[in-house]
Amino acid sequence: MPNANARPKHGRRPRRRRREDPARNELVSSSLESAQQCLFNQDYGTAFVHYLLVLNLAPAFKDFAKESFRFTLFKWTEELDSVGRIQDLFDCYEQALELFPADEVILNSMGEHLFRMGFRDEAAGHFHKALKLRPDFPEARENFHRVANWLVERWHFLMLNDHGRNQKYQQAIQKAVQSGCNTVLDIGTGTGILGMCAKKAGAAEVYACELSKTMYELACEVLAANGMDGSIKIIHMKSLEMEVPKDIPQRVSLVVTETVDAGLFGEGIIESLIHAWHHLLLPPQNGENEFQEPSATGRVIPAGATVFGMAVESLEIRRHHRFCVSELGGISMAAAGELRSPVSCSAEPDESMEPYTTERLSRLPRGYKALTEPFTALHIDFNNVQELEGLSSRPVQRIFLPVTQEGELDALAVWFQLHLDKESSLSTGPQEDTCWEQAIYPVHITDGFVLKPQDELIVEVSCRDSFLRLSSVAVLRDGHEIGLDKRLDSPCPENPISTQNPEAELCSALACLQTDQDKTKEFSMLECAEMALLNNQDYHRSFCTALGKLISQLKVQYQTQEPGSDGQSNPSDLYVLDVSEGFSLLSLIAASHGHVKAYSSVEKKKQQEVLKRLAGSNNIPEKQLEFWLNHTEDEQGMLKRPSREKLWSAIILDCVETCGLIRQKLMEKASLARCLLEEGGRIFPEKIVVHGMLVESDTLLLESAVQGQEPTLGFNIAPFINQFTVPVHVFLDFSTLEGRHLSESVELFVLNLMDAHANYTNREVKVQVTATGRITAVPFWYHIYLDQEISVSTLSNNSHWKQAAAVLQQPLEVQAGDWVCLAVKLHKSTISISARIENTP
């Protein structure tokens, strides 16, 4: 029976139409008109303010004004960027995204600014949002792939593909949990795999922390997909900032972590574990509480580590860290002073230097030679907080290493054994099939030092700032100690040993008598790739020859023209601009040809001083070399006339990044450069020819994505981290790549920097297969033509460039004799390659 007392229901009242506000309409109309007028007058800042007012007051105008608003935003933020108003720039983007939160173009543009400023996590987020809104947006896709290489480094894929490593960690965690460690903290969780292992083993409570926003969000997705988002608490925070009970309710009985790098301590594991023992872990098991339950005491996995090292000779390491030549392109380098890489280690910390770099010794081009047997450098117990705290104050340890083979001392190579528990360990040694590289401590000896059997190399080991520091300090030969560190500052060793011929010994003795021997030697730091380039004599010889040919042609051209007002021809009006990235000698080589005014884009003061000294010592007048400084982010700002009435005779562009990719916006820069050339002038290089080859390489697959259909340790991880798979693998050494060649090398593409009409964006290339197998990738490299006859290759042994490889989405099964069609595309300097089998050639 219906409720007679119930109130009758009323329908929803119709909404009142908003009353028109004439004043508002007038303001919107006048502001829109002002915005358009300011835009016409290129007053982008004022136009932007007017557009903000219009679109906030009248959202109905969004569709109408969207394109003009975007254009205004991009022009205004370019101006803000050029004057360093970075906060204002980002404020403008935030205001724009409040109006257009789903605008993929604005999201992508803001991501580009964030990436240039070093905010890679945030940039990736914006590129990812742009791609979700428009999956076929090529600029956002290329940007996302570029930033993915930074955010999810390739070792993540190698690590997840390393089944032996994964199983050993899982077994160690399972034993610890089953023995009573039922509360667990995973520090630096990454994908969340170690925390999930603990939960799967039966831990009652599991916590995880991750500092990287990208990896934190990825881990959250992985936990949810594996049904553990409710049972594992993940915190976006550095473990050093965590507290009990603010972040976790109580101290835990087990910490699991793999926050180690090739040098063991480089990711801050010592500091993290000291903090964890004091604030997050239960007290360690010791004599006082050895009979307590494991759940009442704390422990760490891994339990400790042992560090090993050996002295090596390696031409590849040498040429990246030490200047080794005396002449380049006709320029004597005697006055350059000391040049070295920023990787240098001593017992005393130096914030301007990195103590070590990393290499996979098994993949070093031209290999390496072990000059000593492996030695034990250090042992550390991660379950002993006193030992952890005392690490940085340990006295410097001197180790005497018998030399076993003759060779030039180039570096100390270091690796370690990670002891997960008493029974299980992992090795990062050069002979192991592992996802790890080795740490390399290069030796900076200007003139090199050859070790001989019967010598003893003296190495010092310390951990002054919780970084592992190893340095080769001296050699013991025939009872005399030769100080290697002193050789850097003086040509006279403390206890000279007669290893030279009598004439050389006399020259050395005379050098020691010079009155300025105690003066500090001139010193300049170059990046490792810059050092390798400077050691490349073929590269500089090629540029010298090509520049000489052009300059000679232009001088002849000038002489056939009308003479100047004084009746003489004026061959001094040749202008050469070098806009190479970093340190470059090419401007000096151009100036050395005479009657050339060369402009260098080198910005660092010490590097400018090197060029000035070299100019003076090579009799190049000071006025013939100038520095074309521009402190903006956009390199195109450098491409303008040298003076009002002159154009450039030659412009040298830096075309290929060290990693093996074409430089971004290269073709746009070339287009601008062509407009700034005098008649007969030339861009160097003239063209770039891309070459490639079909290969089968499981290594490239393992480094590019998590492989296989089976879950990793039973967990569904691959679909989430494989979002960060990139189609092009960079920093590749093709000469040492493990795999099989399935074809001859072929020409894939040509980029013509002098003739825009000769360029194209798509090309199909047919390649005949020479061996049966699976095509997994197409490595590619470049022949850089300075003119029609002279070229340099990025594949040569002495190249400072690495190679790149397009990794196929699915391997392609082929038989010898098959024809494969490669579809090669170039979009804004980004090369993409896909492959299919063709039945006919």
GUKOLLUM-394637 format. One record per residue (C-alpha): x, y, z. Coordinates in steps of 0.02 Angstrom, whole numbers, padded with zeros to 5 digits, always signed. Each point is the difference from the previous one (the first is absolute). Last residue first. Layout:
% residues N
XYZ;...
//
This chain:
% residues 841
+03235-00461-02801;-00159-00105+00005;-00090-00088+00142;+00018+00144+00122;+00014-00032+00188;-00043+00147+00114;+00102+00123+00101;-00027+00161+00099;+00123+00143+00026;-00015+00166+00091;+00121+00147-00012;-00028+00157+00103;+00068+00163-00074;-00171+00082-00003;-00083-00153-00076;+00108-00113-00108;-00074-00164-00058;+00080-00162-00061;-00109-00143-00061;+00116-00149-00016;-00051-00132-00128;+00078-00171+00029;+00049-00115-00142;+00029-00182+00042;+00160-00085-00061;+00046-00075+00169;-00162-00031+00093;-00091+00122+00113;-00099+00003+00162;-00042+00180+00050;+00014+00047+00184;-00152+00099+00062;+00005+00184+00050;+00162+00019-00096;+00145+00087+00087;+00070+00149-00097;+00184+00007+00045;+00118+00141+00047;+00188+00023-00014;+00126+00087+00111;+00095+00155-00051;+00177+00044+00056;+00064-00092-00153;+00172-00082+00011;-00057-00172-00055;-00106+00068-00142;-00190-00019+00006;-00041+00186+00007;+00082+00016-00169;+00091+00152-00069;-00014+00063-00178;+00102+00089-00135;-00044-00015-00184;-00166+00088-00029;+00028+00121+00143;+00000-00017+00190;-00095-00163-00022;-00053-00080+00164;-00017-00188-00021;-00124-00048+00134;-00051-00147+00108;-00143-00123+00013;-00043-00160+00095;-00155-00087-00068;-00075-00114+00131;-00074-00171+00041;+00012-00085-00169;-00016-00185+00039;+00112-00125-00089;+00058-00067-00169;+00152+00087-00072;+00031+00122-00146;-00169+00088-00002;-00021+00117-00149;-00048+00180+00041;-00134+00105-00084;-00008+00183+00055;-00160+00100+00014;+00016+00187+00029;-00100+00130+00092;+00036+00182+00049;+00087+00068-00156;+00147+00114-00036;+00077+00050-00166;-00100+00161-00010;+00082+00063+00161;+00172+00001-00081;+00144+00045+00116;-00045-00106+00152;-00041-00156-00098;-00063-00140+00112;+00016-00170-00085;-00084-00161+00056;+00024-00187+00016;+00162-00043-00092;+00037-00184+00027;+00115-00105+00109;+00005-00185-00047;-00133-00111+00074;-00042-00117+00146;+00142+00052+00115;-00004-00104+00158;-00003+00052+00183;+00098+00069+00145;+00040+00182-00034;+00188+00033+00010;+00025+00098-00161;-00175+00073+00011;+00039+00095+00160;-00173+00069+00041;-00032+00162+00092;-00182-00003-00062;-00141-00128-00024;-00141+00065-00109;-00180-00059+00018;-00010+00046+00184;-00079-00113+00131;-00070+00106+00140;-00173-00079-00012;+00099-00161+00021;+00007+00041+00186;-00187-00026+00015;-00032-00148-00115;+00154-00092+00070;-00044+00003+00186;-00130-00138+00030;+00081-00098+00140;+00037-00188+00001;+00187+00026+00021;-00012+00109-00157;-00159-00057-00089;+00024-00120-00148;-00032+00069-00175;+00180+00040-00039;+00109+00155+00003;+00003+00157+00108;+00046+00137-00123;+00145+00089-00086;+00157-00068+00084;-00054-00181-00018;-00049+00028-00182;+00166+00082-00040;+00093-00144+00080;-00102-00128-00098;+00083+00065-00157;-00045-00054-00176;+00059+00133-00121;-00054+00090-00159;+00119+00140-00049;+00001+00189-00010;+00072+00152-00087;-00059+00181+00014;+00080+00124-00119;+00025+00176+00067;+00024+00148-00117;+00103+00158-00023;+00078-00009+00172;+00049+00138+00017;-00110+00133-00078;+00073+00087-00150;+00038+00168-00077;+00010+00023-00188;-00109+00156+00007;-00006+00055+00181;-00088-00108+00126;-00131+00065+00123;-00155-00070-00086;+00077-00173-00003;+00024+00009+00189;-00187+00023+00030;-00043-00157-00098;+00142-00095+00084;-00067+00050+00171;-00174-00063-00047;+00077-00162-00066;+00094-00028+00163;-00151+00032+00111;+00053-00138+00119;+00171-00073-00029;+00003-00163-00098;+00020-00145+00121;+00155-00103+00043;+00021+00036+00186;+00135+00130-00035;-00128+00105-00090;+00018+00022-00188;-00009+00161-00102;+00112+00130+00081;-00005+00137-00132;+00151+00088-00076;-00048+00158-00095;+00112+00055-00143;+00026+00160-00100;-00124+00091+00111;-00087+00159-00056;+00059+00178+00020;-00077+00175-00007;-00088+00006+00167;+00128-00103+00094;+00030-00184+00043;-00177-00035-00063;-00111-00115+00103;+00000-00181+00058;+00044+00009+00184;-00181+00022+00052;-00033-00167-00086;+00085-00080+00149;-00154+00031+00105;+00036-00011+00187;+00065+00178+00002;+00174+00046+00060;+00071+00056-00168;+00184+00029-00023;+00085+00006-00169;+00178-00007+00062;+00126+00083-00115;+00156-00060-00089;+00088+00098-00138;+00032+00150+00114;+00124-00103+00104;+00111-00030-00151;+00033-00186-00030;+00185-00035+00027;-00028-00179+00061;+00053+00039+00180;-00117+00148+00007;-00149-00093-00070;+00032-00146+00118;+00004+00117+00149;-00162+00083-00056;-00084-00170-00026;+00050-00058+00174;-00060+00165+00074;-00169-00026-00081;-00007-00170+00085;+00033+00080+00168;-00136+00129-00031;-00135-00124-00048;-00101+00065-00148;+00070-00083-00156;-00105+00063-00146;+00153+00044-00104;+00010+00134-00134;+00136-00004-00132;+00066+00147-00100;+00094-00072-00147;+00141+00082-00098;+00113-00145+00049;-00031-00188+00001;+00029-00006+00189;-00167+00087+00030;-00095-00153-00063;+00099-00118+00114;-00034+00118+00146;-00187-00002-00036;+00008-00190-00010;+00079-00027+00171;-00165-00036+00087;-00050-00010+00183;-00186-00019+00031;-00130-00010-00138;+00060+00059-00171;-00059+00171-00057;+00156+00040-00102;-00018+00159-00104;+00123+00040-00140;+00018+00175-00076;+00109+00036-00152;+00021+00187-00027;+00190-00004+00002;+00015-00030-00189;-00017+00183-00043;+00058+00031-00178;+00110+00152-00017;-00039+00163-00090;-00022+00093+00162;-00188+00007-00029;-00007-00190-00012;+00034-00102-00156;-00146-00065-00107;-00019-00189+00010;+00123-00129-00067;+00104+00012+00160;-00153-00031+00109;-00042-00162-00092;+00179-00059+00019;-00011+00035+00186;-00167-00091+00006;+00073-00156-00081;+00150+00000+00118;-00115+00019+00151;-00108-00146-00059;+00148-00116-00030;+00080+00047+00167;-00163-00031+00094;-00012-00175-00076;+00183-00041+00038;-00007+00065+00180;-00166-00087+00031;+00071-00166-00057;+00158+00021+00104;-00108+00042+00152;-00102-00159-00016;+00152-00108-00040;+00092+00066+00155;-00135-00056+00122;+00072+00035+00173;-00099+00162+00013;-00159-00097-00037;+00039-00124+00140;+00030+00146+00119;-00164+00082-00050;-00090-00167+00029;+00075-00010+00176;-00048+00179+00041;+00146+00121+00004;+00087+00079+00150;+00138+00128-00017;+00164+00015+00094;+00151+00113-00025;+00144-00071+00103;+00028+00077+00169;+00169+00081+00009;+00134-00102+00085;+00100-00033-00158;+00011+00186-00040;+00189+00016+00026;+00043-00141-00120;+00123-00123+00076;-00121-00146-00008;-00017+00022-00188;+00189-00016-00016;-00007-00167+00091;-00138-00063-00115;+00097+00051-00154;+00155-00091+00068;-00102-00157+00036;-00070+00004-00177;+00176+00008-00071;+00061-00142+00113;-00145-00117-00052;-00144-00011+00121;-00046-00123+00138;+00128+00062+00129;-00110+00020+00153;-00029+00169+00077;-00039+00004+00186;-00115+00151+00024;-00056-00006-00180;+00043+00151-00110;-00124+00052-00133;-00099+00093+00131;-00184+00025+00036;-00078-00162-00060;+00159-00099+00035;-00026+00036+00184;-00154-00112+00002;+00098-00143-00077;+00133+00002+00135;+00143-00118-00047;+00058-00101+00151;+00173-00076-00020;+00042-00178+00055;+00022-00064-00176;-00170+00069-00049;-00138+00045+00123;-00134+00095-00093;-00099+00142+00076;-00170+00079+00034;-00130-00103-00092;-00163+00063+00074;-00152-00087+00070;-00144+00092+00082;-00163-00084+00051;-00120+00141+00037;-00058+00018+00181;+00084+00172+00007;+00175-00058+00052;-00018-00179-00059;+00182-00050-00027;+00111-00115-00103;+00177+00045-00054;+00086-00103-00135;+00187-00035-00015;+00046-00094-00159;+00143-00121+00024;+00122-00026-00142;+00077-00173-00032;-00096-00009-00164;-00003+00171-00083;-00118+00148+00011;+00007+00131-00138;-00046+00177+00054;-00091+00129-00105;+00061+00172-00053;-00135+00102+00085;-00040-00125+00136;-00183+00007+00049;-00047-00177+00053;-00183-00045-00027;-00104-00077+00141;-00126-00111-00090;-00149-00079+00089;-00064-00160-00081;-00166-00026-00087;-00141-00106+00070;-00139-00099-00085;+00100-00159+00022;+00081-00140-00099;+00157+00004+00107;+00177+00019-00069;+00011+00187+00038;-00054-00026+00181;-00169+00060+00066;-00019-00150+00116;-00156-00051+00096;-00003-00094+00165;-00092-00138+00094;+00040-00107+00152;+00036+00121+00142;-00124+00130-00063;-00016+00115-00151;+00189+00018-00014;+00031+00121-00145;+00165-00038-00085;+00083+00153-00072;+00078+00081-00153;+00144+00120-00033;+00110+00039-00150;+00154+00105+00038;+00051+00102-00150;+00120+00039-00142;+00168-00075+00051;+00096-00038-00159;+00047-00183-00016;+00115-00138+00057;-00088-00146+00083;-00004-00070+00179;+00029+00158+00104;+00005-00042+00187;-00127+00107+00093;+00046+00092+00161;-00153+00064+00094;+00000+00157+00106;-00155+00030+00106;-00053+00178+00042;-00059+00002+00180;-00184-00038+00028;-00096+00158+00041;-00128-00018-00140;-00036-00180+00046;-00020+00027+00187;-00188+00027-00007;-00026-00158-00103;+00113-00101+00113;-00094+00061+00153;-00165-00042-00085;+00050-00181-00027;-00132-00088-00105;+00066+00077-00162;+00169-00084+00027;+00132+00074-00117;+00155-00076-00079;+00128+00100-00099;+00131-00004-00138;+00022-00186-00031;+00119-00026-00146;-00022-00064-00178;+00166-00050-00081;+00097+00142-00079;+00024+00074-00174;-00167-00061-00069;-00008+00045-00185;-00153+00080-00078;-00113-00020-00151;+00013+00085-00170;-00173+00076+00030;-00049-00035+00180;-00142-00126+00007;+00067-00122+00131;+00057+00147+00103;-00177+00067+00019;+00045+00178+00042;-00036+00121+00142;+00073+00167+00059;+00094+00037+00158;+00040+00132+00131;-00101+00136-00086;+00086+00168+00012;-00058+00178+00041;-00049-00051+00177;+00178-00053+00043;+00017-00127+00140;+00177-00030+00068;+00059-00181-00020;+00016+00028-00187;-00107-00042-00150;-00021+00078-00170;-00143-00001-00123;-00025+00177-00066;+00109-00042-00153;+00172+00072-00024;+00094+00136-00090;+00166+00065+00066;+00071+00147-00093;-00050+00033-00180;+00168+00077-00045;+00072-00157-00079;-00155-00030-00105;+00078+00043-00168;-00141+00037-00123;+00015-00077-00174;-00165-00091+00015;+00045-00065+00173;+00176-00019+00069;+00076-00070+00161;-00121-00141+00039;-00049-00094+00159;-00118+00106+00104;-00064-00112+00140;-00174-00055+00054;-00096-00062-00152;+00155-00052-00099;+00068-00101+00145;-00160-00097+00035;-00009-00060-00181;+00187-00035-00007;-00018-00117+00149;+00136-00059+00119;-00066-00065+00164;+00036-00002+00187;-00111-00113+00104;-00142+00017+00124;-00109-00090+00126;-00131+00060+00124;-00083-00116+00127;-00180+00032+00051;-00119-00014+00145;-00163-00072+00067;-00102+00041-00155;-00131-00010+00071;+00000+00089+00168;-00038-00057+00177;-00102+00052+00150;-00045-00085+00164;-00165-00040+00086;-00073-00098-00147;+00158-00105-00003;-00049-00066+00175;+00124+00041+00136;+00144-00117+00040;+00134+00112-00075;-00059+00149+00101;+00155+00053+00098;+00127-00084-00115;-00067+00085-00154;-00156+00004-00110;-00029+00172-00069;-00121+00121+00085;-00168+00021-00090;+00009+00101-00159;-00075+00169-00046;+00089+00140+00097;+00181-00038+00047;+00026-00156-00106;-00093+00079-00147;+00100+00161+00009;+00165-00097-00005;-00074-00106-00140;-00047+00148-00110;+00168+00088+00027;+00095-00156-00050;-00115-00040-00146;+00025+00173-00078;-00018-00041-00185;+00188+00005-00030;+00047-00125+00137;+00027-00158-00104;+00107+00077-00139;-00108-00082-00134;-00154+00066+00090;-00088-00053+00159;-00175+00036+00062;-00047-00184-00004;-00106-00004+00155;-00086-00111+00127;-00023+00058+00179;-00061-00129+00126;-00066+00005+00179;-00097+00162-00019;-00020+00145+00121;-00179+00055+00031;-00147+00093-00076;+00083+00050-00164;-00001+00179-00064;-00037+00104+00155;+00032-00140+00126;+00148-00015-00028;+00092+00114-00120;+00047+00007-00184;+00106+00141-00071;+00156-00105-00030;-00111-00129-00088;-00032+00124-00139;-00186+00020-00028;-00146-00055-00107;-00062-00131+00123;-00065-00173-00046;-00107-00095+00124;-00010-00182-00048;-00160-00097+00044;-00134+00104-00087;+00098+00027-00161;+00045-00185-00001;-00123-00068-00129;+00135-00027-00131;-00067+00134-00118;-00017+00121+00146;+00180-00029+00054;+00063+00027-00179;-00099+00162-00020;+00067+00068+00165;+00177-00050-00052;-00019+00099-00162;-00058+00153+00097;+00150-00014+00116;+00118-00030-00148;-00055+00160-00085;+00000+00101+00161;+00176-00057+00040;+00027-00005+00189;-00068-00175+00036;-00051-00075+00166;-00071-00170+00042;-00093-00071+00149;-00047-00181+00035;-00096-00066+00150;-00040-00181+00043;+00138-00075-00107;-00057-00164-00078;+00125-00038-00139;-00117+00082-00126;+00008+00160+00101;+00190-00002+00002;+00010-00037-00187;-00122+00142-00030;+00117+00119+00092;+00145-00061-00107;-00097+00027-00163;-00067+00173+00035;+00044+00067-00173;+00133+00115+00075;-00006-00039+00187;+00136+00120+00056;-00006-00064+00179;-00114-00152+00026;-00056-00002+00182;-00054-00167+00078;-00094-00059+00153;-00008-00191+00021;+00183-00041+00026;-00036-00169+00085;+00105-00134-00086;-00128-00012-00139;+00027+00184-00039;+00189-00018-00008;-00005-00159-00104;-00124+00077-00124;+00104+00158-00016;+00157-00101-00041;-00095-00109-00123;-00077+00149-00090;+00167+00089-00013;+00081-00156-00072;-00144-00025-00122;+00010+00177-00067;+00188-00005-00027;-00008-00165-00093;-00147+00058-00106;+00089+00156-00064;-00139+00065-00115;-00063+00113+00139;+00176+00067+00022;+00029+00025-00185;-00163+00096-00015;+00041+00113+00147;+00178+00016-00069;-00072+00096-00149;-00034+00153+00107;-00180+00040+00040;+00004+00188+00022;+00139+00052-00118;-00037-00114-00149;-00185+00036+00028;+00035+00185-00030;+00043-00029-00183;-00143-00124-00026;-00123+00123+00075;+00065+00141-00109;-00017-00108-00156;-00178-00049+00048;-00048+00179+00043;+00064+00064-00167;-00084-00143-00096;-00178+00023+00071;-00081-00166-00053;-00051-00048+00178;-00096+00164+00026;-00068+00026+00175;+00102-00142+00072;+00151+00065-00095;-00018+00176+00074;-00017-00074+00175;+00161-00100-00025;+00094+00153-00064;-00057+00099+00153;+00050-00137+00122;+00167-00025-00086;+00038+00185+00022;-00038-00009+00186;+00122-00143+00025;+00130+00083-00111;+00006+00168+00087;+00172+00045-00072;-00045+00173-00065;+00000-00063-00180;-00119-00139+00052;-00120+00121+00084;-00004+00112-00154;-00037-00149-00113;-00136-00061+00120;-00082+00171-00008;-00007-00017-00189;-00073-00176+00010;-00137+00053+00120;-00040+00153-00108;-00016-00110-00155;-00100-00136+00091;-00134+00122+00056;-00102-00094+00130;+00019+00124+00144;-00041+00149-00114;-00046+00147+00114;+00092-00062+00154;+00135-00061-00120;+00030+00178-00062;+00016+00067+00177;+00127-00136+00042;+00094+00038-00162;+00009+00185+00045;+00061-00040+00176;+00135-00110-00079;+00069+00146-00099;-00015+00120+00147;+00107-00120+00102;+00129-00010-00139;+00026+00186-00028;+00174-00030-00074;-00005+00135-00133;-00011-00122-00148;-00123-00112+00092;-00122+00144+00028;+00009+00043-00185;-00032-00181-00051;-00142-00003+00128;-00082+00146-00089;+00015-00080-00172;-00069-00168+00059;-00145+00077+00095;-00047+00116-00143;-00003-00143-00125;-00104-00106+00119;-00123+00143+00028;-00016+00031-00187;-00039-00184-00030;-00126-00011+00143;-00093+00163-00031;-00160-00064-00084;-00007-00164+00097;+00026+00089+00165;-00123+00144-00034;-00139-00085+00099;+00111+00012+00153;-00045+00186+00014;+00070+00081+00156;+00147-00119+00019;+00030-00006-00187;-00004+00188-00023;+00111+00041+00150;+00130-00130-00047;-00001+00063-00180;+00033+00178+00061;+00147-00057+00107;+00075-00098-00145;-00015+00149-00118;+00093+00108+00127;+00144-00124+00005;-00001-00030-00188;+00025+00180-00056;+00034-00059-00178;-00099+00150-00071;-00126-00119-00083;-00012-00096+00165;-00030+00162+00091;-00143+00042-00121;-00076-00174+00022;+00008+00011+00189;-00071+00176-00002;-00150-00058-00104;-00029-00144+00120;+00015+00120+00147;-00126+00120-00078;-00128-00138-00031;+00022-00080+00171;-00014+00167+00089;-00156+00048-00100;-00080-00167+00037;+00036+00020+00185;-00075+00175+00001;-00154-00059-00095;-00034-00140+00124;-00127-00118-00075;-00105-00087+00132;+00046-00180+00018;-00146-00108-00053;-00088-00071+00150;+00014-00185+00021;-00166-00098-00014;-00060-00065+00168;+00019-00187+00018;-00173-00082+00014;-00093+00009+00164;-00044-00147+00109;-00161+00014+00101;+00034+00000+00186;-00035-00165+00088;-00143+00002+00124;-00109-00122-00099;+00138-00129-00001;-00051-00121-00135;-00073-00168+00048;
//
